[in-house]
Amino acid sequence: MRLALDTNILAYAEGLGDNERCAKARDLIARLPVTHALLPAQTLGELYLVLTAKARRSPADARQAILAWADSFPVVDSTWASFQAAFDLAADHQLQIWDGLVLSVAAENRCRVLLSEDFQTGFVWRGVTIVDPFAQSPSPLLERVLAVD
C-alpha cells in the first residue's frame, strides 16, 4: 500500500514541534517501508520555508535537509492535472490550495494514505484516506503499512 507524507510529518522529524510529536514522527519514518512511501515535491518546498523561516536555519542547511529527504524517499512532481484537482478541492471542500495539491499528487500516484495532521482524519478523496499519525487511536491503514516487511 502506497502512502504520501505531508510537510508537517517531515517538519516534526526535523525537530520542529513538541518533543512527543517529533519523537513519534522520527519513529514512524524509521518504520516506513521506503518502497511504499513518497514525497510530493510540494512538501519539500514547504519544508524549506519552514526550516528557513520558522526554524531560522540557513538556506544551505535547509537545502541539505531537503536533499536528504529526497535521497530517502521518491519525490513526485505536481502536474497540471494535479493543480486542477487541487483547485477543485479548494472550491468543493474548502482546502487550502497547497494542501489540495499534496492530496491530489498523492491520488495521482496511486497512494491509499496521506499522512498528515493538517486535514480531517478519515477524509477520503479519490481513494486516498487522510491519516493523522498523531491521533490517539491508531489507524488500521497505517498499521497495515507498518506491518509490511
HELIX and SHEET records of a PDB file:
HELIX    1   1 THR A    7  ALA A   13  1                                   7    
HELIX    2   2 ASN A   19  ARG A   31  1                                  13    
HELIX    3   3 VAL A   34  HIS A   36  5                                   3    
HELIX    4   4 ALA A   41  LEU A   49  1                                   9    
HELIX    5   5 VAL A   50  LYS A   54  3                                   5    
HELIX    6   6 PRO A   59  SER A   72  1                                  14    
HELIX    7   7 TRP A   80  HIS A   93  1                                  14    
HELIX    8   8 ILE A   97  GLU A  108  1                                  12    
HELIX    9   9 PRO A  140  LEU A  146  1                                   7    
SHEET    1   A 6 VAL A  75  VAL A  76  0                                        
SHEET    2   A 6 ALA A  37  PRO A  40  1                                        
SHEET    3   A 6 LEU A   3  LEU A   5  1                                        
SHEET    4   A 6 VAL A 113  LEU A 115  1                                        
SHEET    5   A 6 VAL A 128  VAL A 131  1                                        
SHEET    6   A 6 VAL A 124  TRP A 125 -1                                        
END                                                                             
